[in-house]
Amino acid sequence: MNSIREDHHEVRLVRHPDGGLRESDLEVVGAPMPVMRPGCVLVRTTHLSIDAAVRLRLDPVSPPGYLPAFAPGDVLAGLAVGVVVESDAAGFAPGDVVQHAQGYRTFAVVDPSDAALGGAGSLTLLDPALAPPEVHLGLLGGTGLTAWAGLHAVAAIRPDDTVWVSAAAGAVGSVAAQLARLHGCRVIGSAGGPEKAAHLVDRLGLAAGVDRRGDLAAAMAAAAPDGIDVYFDNVGGDHLRVALDLMRPFGRIALCGAIDGYDDGAAATPDNLFLATSKNLTLRGFRAGAFADRFDEARAELAALWRSGDLELELAVHHGLDAAPRAIVDLLAGRNTGKCVVTLDA
């Protein structure tokens, strides 16, 4: 299995982006079939998760404390679902459906002892009867676990809370917004464009949808005239500044991401940060892997809500590994609604 195989391809970084990411900054190339190692599992990827956070690793230096940056020529990495082809690891057999963190390639050799992404990306056996691969990557994977952890473990939402979720038409945001609504909260979502703002109300059942491209401060003040208790931040920058103005005393902010700065430099630090002190606010950054001990609890709740039809996973599906560069660019540009997934041809 050392020879070049037409059915093994990888997505590699060509060059560090100069400003916004372009498709030409990435390439999909044929490569030698990965060599199986003792104690590992060879997996054929069937579904790839496209997540905005991969952009943080495409610059020459990644943010302090985050995963290391990719160098030109490196294969990208991300969450994926696949089928075990060969196994030298206890608990895994050919034909098993698994999740791992070495996506962006057709085949991957995965070490089960590797606690990738702080445990969130460790090699995990999946039950295909429970849900299809897209749901395992979305609601029951990093997307759903991040939304659940941010609301329950970080922000400790209560049924009488008014909650604002930014980027609420995206993967994590759409799940977080629905979970907060199902918990009894009054939920306001913001997204890019009037169509997406309307979608948040008409499809996801939120109390209000705000177009981030207008006067965000005025629109949010109108949607939450009495202020907000919880802000689930996926955007950073001006969104966080507006949230600080609107927060009620002792409010909670779950800092999930800052996508405004992913593709063109760091998001601006709010100039009203002292409100966190004067209002006795709690701001907590988090990654889902920090709550690995609660994943079983979260998955059980998310699966039950999905099976009952109360919680839906919207999908933006691309086909074939060749589509991965375009999928990442579209995601960062805000062209998708819901969870972005690439399906690979078998």
N, C-alpha and C positions, 0 to 999 in steps of 0.2 A: 504493500500500500504506500510505497514511497514515490511512485511515479506521478507525473502530472495527470490529473483526472479532470475531464471536462465538466463533471458534475460537482466539483468542489470549487467554490469561489469565495472571495473575501472582500469586504468593504474596507478600503485603506485610506488614510489621510495622505493626500498629495502634498499639500502645503498648509501652513497656518493661515486662516482667513485674514484678509486685509479689510477690516470692517465686517459687514454682514457676510454670513456664510453663503457661498455659491456652490452649485452642483459640481463645478469643475474643481473645487477644492477637495473633492472625494473621488475615488474611482473604485470600480468593481472589477476584480481581476481573477483569472484562474490561478490556482496555487497547488503545490503538492498536497496530497492527502495527509492530514495530520497523523502522526505515528502514535499508536496506542502505547500507554505507559502502565507499569504495574500499579495496581490499586485504583485505577481510574476507569472511566466509562466513556465510550465513544458514542456520541449523540448526533443524529441527523436532525438538523433544525427544520421545523415546519412553520413556526410563527415567530416573528420578531417584533418586540415592543419598541416603538419609536418614542423616546422621551426627551423633552427639552433639555434636561440636565446634561446630556451628552455634549452639548455645545460648550459647557464649562471646561471640557478637556481638550478642545480643539485649538485653543490658543497656546502660545509658547509656554506659558505658566498657568496652572490652574489656581483657583482661589486657595488661600492658606487653609490647611486642614482638610481639603477635599481630596478626591482621588487624583493620582498623578496625571499630568497632561500627556497626550499622545504626541509622538514625534512623527515627522513625515515618514511614510512607509509603514507605520504601525497599523495593525488591524483594530478597528473600533470594537468596543465591547458594550453589551447591553443585555437586558433580560430577554429570554427566549424560551419557547417551548419546543420540545423535540421528542424523537423516538430513539430509545437505546438500540444501537446496532451491535455493540459488543461490550461486555462488562467483565472487569476483574475486581469488582467491589461488592461486598456483601450487601444484600438488600436491593440490588438492581439487576435486572435480567433483560435480555433482548426482547424488544417489543414493549417495554414499559414506557409510559409517557411521563416526561420529567420537565421541570423548569430549571434553568441555570442562568448564569450571568455572562456567558461567552457567546452572545449573539453576534450578528453581522458577519457570519460565515456559515457555509452550508453544513459543514461537519465541525464538531468541537470535541476535544478530549478534555474531560472535566474531572477534577479531583474532588470527591465527595467531602473531603476534610477542609476544603477551602471555604471559609466563611465570607464569601464575596458580598460586597455592599453592606458590611456590618451584619451579615446573617440573612438579609433580605434576598440575596441572590444565591444562597447555597443550593447545591443540587438537591432537588426536592421531588419526590415521587408524587404524581398527580393521579386523581381518580377521573378518568375520561367520562364515566357515567354521571359524575356530579355536574359537570359543565363542559362546554366546548373550550378549545384552547384559547380563543379570544377572551373568554370570561375569566379563565385562570390567569391570563396576563393582566387583565384589567381589574374587574371587581375583586377577584380573589388573589390578585398579585400585588405588585408594588403600588399600582394606582389606587386600588381600594384600601389597602393597608395604610397608605399615607394619609388618605382622606379620613379614615377612621381614627388613626392615632392623633392627627391634628385636632380633631374635634373633641374626642373623649379623653385621651391621655394628656394632651397639652392644654386645650382651652376649657376642658371640663364643662361642656355646654349643658344648659338647663332648659327645660321646656318653655320658660317665660322669656328667654333671651331673644334679642334682635341680633341677627347674625348677618354680616356682609362677607360674601365670598367673591374674591376677584378672579378674573379669568374663569368664570363659572361655566362657560361653554366648552372648556377644555376637559382633558381627561380627569385629573384629580379634582379640579374645581366642580365639574358637573356631579361627580359622586359626592363630594363634600356638601354641596348645596342640597342634594336630595336627602342625604342622611340627616342634616340639620332640620330640614322640613319634616321628615318622618319622626324626629324626636320631639316635635311640637313647637319648634322655634319659628319666629317670623324671619324669613330669609330674603335678603336682597342680593341679587347677583349682578355683576358688571361684566361686560364683554365688548368686543370690538365690532361696532356697527349696529344699526337699528334692527336688522334681521336677527342677529344673534340675541340682542336684548329682548326682542319679542319672543324668541324661541325659549328663553329662560322662563317666561311666564306661561306661555301656551303649551309647551311640551314638558317642562320640568316642574311646573306648578308652583313657582316661587311667587312671593308676594309682590315683587317688583323686579324689573330688569332695567339696567342702566347702560347706556351707550358710553363707553369710556372715551370715545373720540370727540365727544362734545365737551361742555363745561362740567367736568367730573364733580367738582366741589358743589356746584349748584344743584346738579341732578341728584347727588347723594343726600344733600341736605333736604331736598324735597321728598325723597323716598324714605328718609329716616329723620323726620322732624324732631323726634325726641331722643335722637342719638342711637348708638349701637353698643351692645355689650361685648360682642365677639367679632373680631376681624380675622378671617382666614386669608392670609396674604400669599398669593402666587406671583405677584407682580413687582412689589417694591416701589421705590422712587416716589412719584407724585401720589400714587395710590396710598402708600403708607402715610404720607403727609396728611392727606384728606382724612384717613381713618383716625389718626391721632386727634384731629380737630373734633371728630364726631364721637369719640369714645366717651362713655359714661364713666364716672368714678369707679375704680376697681375693675375696669374692663380687662379683657384678656385678648392678646394678639398672638396667633400661631403663625410663626414665620416659616412658611413652607418653601418659598422660592422667590426669585426676583427676576422674572423673565424679561423685564424691561431692559436689563443690562446684559443679558446673555449674548446678544448678537452684535452689540456696538459699544462695549465697555460697561463698567460697573454702573448700576442704577444709582442715581443721586441720593445722598443721605438727606433725609427730611430736615428742614431748618427749624422745625417745631418739636424736636425730640424731647425738650424739657417737659412737655406735657405728660410724658410717661411718669415723671416725678411728681408733678403737681396734681395729677389725677390718680396717683397710686395704681398705675397700670402694671400689668404683667406682660412682658414681651418675651417669648421663648422661641428660639430657633430649634428645629428638629429635623431628623431624618427617620424614616420608618424603621430602619434597622435597629434603632435604639430601643424599640419596643418589641423585639423578637419574642420575648416571653409572653406576649399577649396576642400573638398571631393566630393561635388556635381559636381564641375567643372572638377575635375580629372576623376571621373567615367564617365561623359558624353563623354569626349574625348577618354578614354580608350575603352568604349563600342562601339563608332562609328568606331574606328580603328579595333576592333575585328570583328564587323559585316561586315566591308568592306573587310576583309581578309588581311589587311595590317599588322596587329599585331597578332601573334600567341602565344598560350600558350602551351608549351610542358609539358607533364605530366609524372610523375613517380608514378604509381598507385599501392597501396598495398590493399589487401582485408581482411577485418575483423579486429576488434580491437586487436586481438592476434598478428597481424602483426606490431603493432605500435612500440614496442621496436626495432625490426629489422629495421624498416623504419628510426628511429632516428639514429641508428648506421651507416646505409648505407649513410645517408645524410652527417653526420659528416666526414665520410671516403671518400667522394667525388665520391661515386658510382652511383649517380643519375644525370640525365640531366633534367633540367626544374623544375617545381613545384611538390613537393612531397605531395601526398594526400593519406589518408586511407579511403576507403569506408567501411561503416559498413553494415552488412546484416540487412535487414528490419525485 
